[in-house]
Amino acid sequence: MSAKKITYAEAMAEIETIIAQIEDNELDVDHLAVQLKRVSDLIGLCRAKLHATEEEVQKIIAGLNDTESNDE
C-alpha cells in the first residue's frame, strides 16, 4: 500500500499542531524527538513543494514572454 501524498496545506497544519503541542507542554520527552523529526520532514516537504511551484511558475512566465515576443 502506497503512502498518501500530503498536500502543502496538510503539512503546514500538521506542523502547526505539533508546534502547539510542544508550546503547551503536551508532549512527553519520549515523543518529543519523534515529533521534532516529523516537523523536520514536513518542513523539507514544504520546501520541496515551494521550490517545484516556483520552477513551474517561472516556466509559465517564460512561456508567456515567448508568446508575447512572437506576437510582435
JONOR-V703858 format. One record per residue. N is the residue number from 1. RES is the residue in three letters. PSI is psi as a letter, one per 20 degrees, with the letter a starting at -180 (999 if undefined). D_FIRST is the distance of its C-alpha to the first C-alpha in Angstrom with 2 decimals. Layout:
n/res/psi/d_first
N/RES/PSI/D_FIRST
N/RES/PSI/D_FIRST
This chain:
n/res/psi/d_first
1/MET/p/0.00
2/SER/q/3.81
3/ALA/q/6.66
4/LYS/p/9.13
5/LYS/p/12.19
6/ILE/q/15.12
7/THR/r/18.49
8/TYR/g/21.73
9/ALA/g/23.11
10/GLU/g/20.25
11/ALA/g/20.56
12/MET/g/24.32
13/ALA/g/24.20
14/GLU/g/22.15
15/ILE/g/24.62
16/GLU/h/27.50
17/THR/g/26.28
18/ILE/g/25.97
19/ILE/g/29.34
20/ALA/g/30.93
21/GLN/h/29.80
22/ILE/g/31.30
23/GLU/h/34.47
24/ASP/j/34.88
25/ASN/k/34.46
26/GLU/i/31.64
27/LEU/p/29.64
28/ASP/r/30.95
29/VAL/h/31.36
30/ASP/h/28.48
31/HIS/i/25.95
32/LEU/g/27.89
33/ALA/h/26.73
34/VAL/g/23.04
35/GLN/h/23.57
36/LEU/h/25.73
37/LYS/g/23.10
38/ARG/g/20.64
39/VAL/g/23.49
40/SER/g/24.12
41/ASP/g/20.57
42/LEU/h/20.78
43/ILE/g/24.23
44/GLY/g/23.07
45/LEU/g/20.44
46/CYS/g/23.27
47/ARG/g/25.68
48/ALA/g/23.48
49/LYS/g/23.04
50/LEU/g/26.79
51/HIS/g/27.69
52/ALA/g/25.68
53/THR/g/27.30
54/GLU/g/30.68
55/GLU/g/30.42
56/GLU/g/29.51
57/VAL/g/32.44
58/GLN/h/34.75
59/LYS/g/33.87
60/ILE/g/34.61
61/ILE/g/37.85
62/ALA/h/38.85
63/GLY/h/38.28
64/LEU/g/40.44
65/ASN/h/43.10
66/ASP/g/43.12
67/THR/g/43.57
68/GLU/h/46.42
69/SER/h/48.07
70/ASN/h/48.01
71/ASP/i/49.50
72/GLU/999/52.55
